[in-house]
Amino acid sequence: MIIRQLVYLDALAREKHFRRAAEACHVSQPTLSTAIGQLEEELGVLIVERGRRFQGLTKEGEVVLAHARRILAEADLLKESIVELKQGVSGRIRLGAIPTALPMIAHITAPFSERYPTVSLTVLSLTSAEIQSRIDNFELDVGVTYLDNEPLDRVISKPIYQESYVLLTREDGALGGQDTITWAEAAELKLCLLTADMQNRRIIDGIFRSVGHAPRPAIETNSIFNLCSHAGIQGVSSIVSLQLLEFFGVPLGTKALPLVEPDAKRTIGLIVADRQPFAPLTRNLLMMSHPISEAGLPRLPIVR
């Protein structure tokens, strides 16, 4: 068994197509197919379901793939550790963040990039489930997600900030004269909320249930930008995180009302796979990331 065979298997599992996997590995399709066949012969099991096209991995193949990815990750860690000793910290780090945390990511990545200018960062917008899956499959180095709402498996976490919630509504609407609004009151409104596959939506639904109500979203979206833009429509309000407004600002013509009774908050932080030792880049990012103080409510942008 050689590392190259495991690389080919990993590529085939990702691409789900022999030709595309071969192209991703910069080899011919026969070369990739032969290497995987040799791996099957050495292990004495079928790894790939046989057919004219890729039909998936066998049960034994899934086991081989899991070990292959772990071996490849260890090989990368070995290379990174040696490079760190010889040249200092360098390379690429892959970070996945839930959409509502994206406005805060620069607080994490900017100091890291300033300290290690030769390191490249890839930041992806992913659901919390996708972050867990990609960390498990060695496809992400670090995740930024909720820590205290839904169970996390096989990870080490570091809290970064507390997410809090406001109702974004038209300044000239029926709620324009209020300074706060209760969750029970908000439940009676025509709302724009994130879609049910987003953990932020599941959190909001849970808060509503805790006060004996259920939201009635008139509009659902998987875009945090759309949450803000729809709040400018007469009669529609959105529930957004206070931290989201740190990035967008309070849109012109709207007002942000803190949601109270309860004063709900959820912890967002970094997660990394619980595998020791840490990769050098992951270790340094964790060490450099510090808690972010709670943002004050942003003011309306000034029009000049």
BELNORLIN-V448081 format. One record per residue. N is the residue number from 1. RES is the residue in three letters. SS is DSSP state (A for helix, B for strand, O for the rest). PSI is psi in whole degrees, -180 to 180 (999 if undefined). Layout:
n=N res=RES ss=SS psi=PSI
n=N res=RES ss=SS psi=PSI
This chain:
n=1 res=MET ss=O psi=133
n=2 res=ILE ss=O psi=158
n=3 res=ILE ss=A psi=-38
n=4 res=ARG ss=A psi=-39
n=5 res=GLN ss=A psi=-38
n=6 res=LEU ss=A psi=-35
n=7 res=VAL ss=A psi=-44
n=8 res=TYR ss=A psi=-42
n=9 res=LEU ss=A psi=-43
n=10 res=ASP ss=A psi=-43
n=11 res=ALA ss=A psi=-41
n=12 res=LEU ss=A psi=-39
n=13 res=ALA ss=A psi=-35
n=14 res=ARG ss=A psi=-46
n=15 res=GLU ss=A psi=-27
n=16 res=LYS ss=O psi=34
n=17 res=HIS ss=O psi=127
n=18 res=PHE ss=A psi=-46
n=19 res=ARG ss=A psi=-47
n=20 res=ARG ss=A psi=-37
n=21 res=ALA ss=A psi=-42
n=22 res=ALA ss=A psi=-43
n=23 res=GLU ss=A psi=-40
n=24 res=ALA ss=A psi=-30
n=25 res=CYS ss=A psi=-1
n=26 res=HIS ss=O psi=42
n=27 res=VAL ss=O psi=171
n=28 res=SER ss=O psi=159
n=29 res=GLN ss=A psi=-43
n=30 res=PRO ss=A psi=-36
n=31 res=THR ss=A psi=-45
n=32 res=LEU ss=A psi=-45
n=33 res=SER ss=A psi=-41
n=34 res=THR ss=A psi=-42
n=35 res=ALA ss=A psi=-41
n=36 res=ILE ss=A psi=-36
n=37 res=GLY ss=A psi=-40
n=38 res=GLN ss=A psi=-37
n=39 res=LEU ss=A psi=-42
n=40 res=GLU ss=A psi=-43
n=41 res=GLU ss=A psi=-41
n=42 res=GLU ss=A psi=-39
n=43 res=LEU ss=A psi=-17
n=44 res=GLY ss=O psi=27
n=45 res=VAL ss=O psi=156
n=46 res=LEU ss=O psi=131
n=47 res=ILE ss=O psi=-38
n=48 res=VAL ss=B psi=134
n=49 res=GLU ss=O psi=128
n=50 res=ARG ss=O psi=139
n=51 res=GLY ss=O psi=174
n=52 res=ARG ss=O psi=-29
n=53 res=ARG ss=O psi=166
n=54 res=PHE ss=O psi=124
n=55 res=GLN ss=O psi=9
n=56 res=GLY ss=O psi=177
n=57 res=LEU ss=B psi=151
n=58 res=THR ss=O psi=172
n=59 res=LYS ss=A psi=-41
n=60 res=GLU ss=A psi=-36
n=61 res=GLY ss=A psi=-37
n=62 res=GLU ss=A psi=-39
n=63 res=VAL ss=A psi=-44
n=64 res=VAL ss=A psi=-42
n=65 res=LEU ss=A psi=-43
n=66 res=ALA ss=A psi=-44
n=67 res=HIS ss=A psi=-37
n=68 res=ALA ss=A psi=-45
n=69 res=ARG ss=A psi=-36
n=70 res=ARG ss=A psi=-41
n=71 res=ILE ss=A psi=-43
n=72 res=LEU ss=A psi=-39
n=73 res=ALA ss=A psi=-40
n=74 res=GLU ss=A psi=-37
n=75 res=ALA ss=A psi=-42
n=76 res=ASP ss=A psi=-40
n=77 res=LEU ss=A psi=-41
n=78 res=LEU ss=A psi=-48
n=79 res=LYS ss=A psi=-45
n=80 res=GLU ss=A psi=-38
n=81 res=SER ss=A psi=-40
n=82 res=ILE ss=A psi=-43
n=83 res=VAL ss=A psi=-40
n=84 res=GLU ss=A psi=-41
n=85 res=LEU ss=A psi=-37
n=86 res=LYS ss=A psi=-38
n=87 res=GLN ss=A psi=-7
n=88 res=GLY ss=O psi=-176
n=89 res=VAL ss=O psi=127
n=90 res=SER ss=O psi=175
n=91 res=GLY ss=B psi=-151
n=92 res=ARG ss=B psi=140
n=93 res=ILE ss=B psi=134
n=94 res=ARG ss=B psi=121
n=95 res=LEU ss=B psi=130
n=96 res=GLY ss=B psi=135
n=97 res=ALA ss=B psi=142
n=98 res=ILE ss=O psi=149
n=99 res=PRO ss=A psi=-40
n=100 res=THR ss=A psi=-16
n=101 res=ALA ss=A psi=-10
n=102 res=LEU ss=A psi=-39
n=103 res=PRO ss=A psi=-21
n=104 res=MET ss=A psi=-6
n=105 res=ILE ss=A psi=-36
n=106 res=ALA ss=A psi=-28
n=107 res=HIS ss=A psi=-24
n=108 res=ILE ss=A psi=-47
n=109 res=THR ss=A psi=-34
n=110 res=ALA ss=A psi=-50
n=111 res=PRO ss=A psi=-36
n=112 res=PHE ss=A psi=-45
n=113 res=SER ss=A psi=-35
n=114 res=GLU ss=A psi=-38
n=115 res=ARG ss=A psi=-38
n=116 res=TYR ss=O psi=77
n=117 res=PRO ss=O psi=-18
n=118 res=THR ss=O psi=-6
n=119 res=VAL ss=B psi=132
n=120 res=SER ss=B psi=143
n=121 res=LEU ss=B psi=137
n=122 res=THR ss=B psi=122
n=123 res=VAL ss=B psi=123
n=124 res=LEU ss=B psi=142
n=125 res=SER ss=B psi=117
n=126 res=LEU ss=O psi=157
n=127 res=THR ss=O psi=164
n=128 res=SER ss=A psi=-36
n=129 res=ALA ss=A psi=-40
n=130 res=GLU ss=A psi=-38
n=131 res=ILE ss=A psi=-47
n=132 res=GLN ss=A psi=-45
n=133 res=SER ss=A psi=-44
n=134 res=ARG ss=A psi=-31
n=135 res=ILE ss=A psi=-42
n=136 res=ASP ss=A psi=-37
n=137 res=ASN ss=O psi=14
n=138 res=PHE ss=O psi=24
n=139 res=GLU ss=O psi=-10
n=140 res=LEU ss=O psi=147
n=141 res=ASP ss=O psi=-39
n=142 res=VAL ss=B psi=143
n=143 res=GLY ss=B psi=150
n=144 res=VAL ss=B psi=113
n=145 res=THR ss=B psi=178
n=146 res=TYR ss=B psi=140
n=147 res=LEU ss=O psi=-22
n=148 res=ASP ss=O psi=22
n=149 res=ASN ss=O psi=-54
n=150 res=GLU ss=O psi=147
n=151 res=PRO ss=O psi=141
n=152 res=LEU ss=O psi=141
n=153 res=ASP ss=O psi=140
n=154 res=ARG ss=O psi=37
n=155 res=VAL ss=B psi=160
n=156 res=ILE ss=B psi=136
n=157 res=SER ss=B psi=158
n=158 res=LYS ss=B psi=113
n=159 res=PRO ss=B psi=142
n=160 res=ILE ss=B psi=-47
n=161 res=TYR ss=B psi=168
n=162 res=GLN ss=B psi=123
n=163 res=GLU ss=B psi=129
n=164 res=SER ss=B psi=168
n=165 res=TYR ss=B psi=143
n=166 res=VAL ss=B psi=158
n=167 res=LEU ss=B psi=123
n=168 res=LEU ss=B psi=121
n=169 res=THR ss=B psi=164
n=170 res=ARG ss=B psi=136
n=171 res=GLU ss=O psi=-32
n=172 res=ASP ss=O psi=13
n=173 res=GLY ss=O psi=-171
n=174 res=ALA ss=O psi=-24
n=175 res=LEU ss=O psi=4
n=176 res=GLY ss=O psi=-26
n=177 res=GLY ss=O psi=-4
n=178 res=GLN ss=O psi=155
n=179 res=ASP ss=O psi=-26
n=180 res=THR ss=B psi=172
n=181 res=ILE ss=B psi=142
n=182 res=THR ss=B psi=159
n=183 res=TRP ss=A psi=-36
n=184 res=ALA ss=A psi=-40
n=185 res=GLU ss=A psi=-41
n=186 res=ALA ss=A psi=-30
n=187 res=ALA ss=O psi=-22
n=188 res=GLU ss=O psi=-3
n=189 res=LEU ss=O psi=164
n=190 res=LYS ss=O psi=110
n=191 res=LEU ss=B psi=151
n=192 res=CYS ss=B psi=121
n=193 res=LEU ss=B psi=164
n=194 res=LEU ss=B psi=161
n=195 res=THR ss=O psi=162
n=196 res=ALA ss=O psi=-18
n=197 res=ASP ss=O psi=-7
n=198 res=MET ss=O psi=134
n=199 res=GLN ss=A psi=-31
n=200 res=ASN ss=A psi=-40
n=201 res=ARG ss=A psi=-40
n=202 res=ARG ss=A psi=-34
n=203 res=ILE ss=A psi=-48
n=204 res=ILE ss=A psi=-43
n=205 res=ASP ss=A psi=-40
n=206 res=GLY ss=A psi=-38
n=207 res=ILE ss=A psi=-43
n=208 res=PHE ss=A psi=-44
n=209 res=ARG ss=A psi=-34
n=210 res=SER ss=A psi=-21
n=211 res=VAL ss=O psi=16
n=212 res=GLY ss=O psi=28
n=213 res=HIS ss=O psi=167
n=214 res=ALA ss=O psi=134
n=215 res=PRO ss=O psi=154
n=216 res=ARG ss=O psi=77
n=217 res=PRO ss=B psi=127
n=218 res=ALA ss=B psi=-27
n=219 res=ILE ss=B psi=134
n=220 res=GLU ss=B psi=141
n=221 res=THR ss=B psi=154
n=222 res=ASN ss=O psi=15
n=223 res=SER ss=O psi=124
n=224 res=ILE ss=A psi=-27
n=225 res=PHE ss=A psi=-43
n=226 res=ASN ss=A psi=-29
n=227 res=LEU ss=A psi=-44
n=228 res=CYS ss=A psi=-43
n=229 res=SER ss=A psi=-35
n=230 res=HIS ss=A psi=-20
n=231 res=ALA ss=O psi=-14
n=232 res=GLY ss=O psi=-3
n=233 res=ILE ss=O psi=135
n=234 res=GLN ss=O psi=128
n=235 res=GLY ss=O psi=-6
n=236 res=VAL ss=O psi=137
n=237 res=SER ss=B psi=154
n=238 res=SER ss=B psi=147
n=239 res=ILE ss=B psi=120
n=240 res=VAL ss=B psi=165
n=241 res=SER ss=B psi=147
n=242 res=LEU ss=A psi=-36
n=243 res=GLN ss=A psi=-29
n=244 res=LEU ss=A psi=-39
n=245 res=LEU ss=A psi=-19
n=246 res=GLU ss=A psi=-32
n=247 res=PHE ss=A psi=-52
n=248 res=PHE ss=A psi=-25
n=249 res=GLY ss=O psi=167
n=250 res=VAL ss=B psi=117
n=251 res=PRO ss=O psi=145
n=252 res=LEU ss=O psi=136
n=253 res=GLY ss=O psi=1
n=254 res=THR ss=B psi=168
n=255 res=LYS ss=B psi=140
n=256 res=ALA ss=B psi=117
n=257 res=LEU ss=B psi=119
n=258 res=PRO ss=B psi=136
n=259 res=LEU ss=B psi=128
n=260 res=VAL ss=B psi=172
n=261 res=GLU ss=O psi=66
n=262 res=PRO ss=O psi=166
n=263 res=ASP ss=O psi=83
n=264 res=ALA ss=O psi=140
n=265 res=LYS ss=B psi=152
n=266 res=ARG ss=B psi=145
n=267 res=THR ss=B psi=130
n=268 res=ILE ss=B psi=138
n=269 res=GLY ss=B psi=-175
n=270 res=LEU ss=B psi=143
n=271 res=ILE ss=B psi=143
n=272 res=VAL ss=B psi=157
n=273 res=ALA ss=B psi=140
n=274 res=ASP ss=O psi=69
n=275 res=ARG ss=O psi=126
n=276 res=GLN ss=O psi=144
n=277 res=PRO ss=O psi=161
n=278 res=PHE ss=O psi=150
n=279 res=ALA ss=O psi=147
n=280 res=PRO ss=A psi=-45
n=281 res=LEU ss=A psi=-45
n=282 res=THR ss=A psi=-45
n=283 res=ARG ss=A psi=-45
n=284 res=ASN ss=A psi=-36
n=285 res=LEU ss=A psi=-42
n=286 res=LEU ss=A psi=-43
n=287 res=MET ss=A psi=-36
n=288 res=MET ss=A psi=-17
n=289 res=SER ss=O psi=122
n=290 res=HIS ss=O psi=156
n=291 res=PRO ss=O psi=142
n=292 res=ILE ss=O psi=129
n=293 res=SER ss=O psi=151
n=294 res=GLU ss=O psi=131
n=295 res=ALA ss=O psi=144
n=296 res=GLY ss=O psi=159
n=297 res=LEU ss=O psi=120
n=298 res=PRO ss=O psi=151
n=299 res=ARG ss=O psi=161
n=300 res=LEU ss=B psi=140
n=301 res=PRO ss=O psi=146
n=302 res=ILE ss=O psi=130
n=303 res=VAL ss=O psi=124
n=304 res=ARG ss=O psi=999
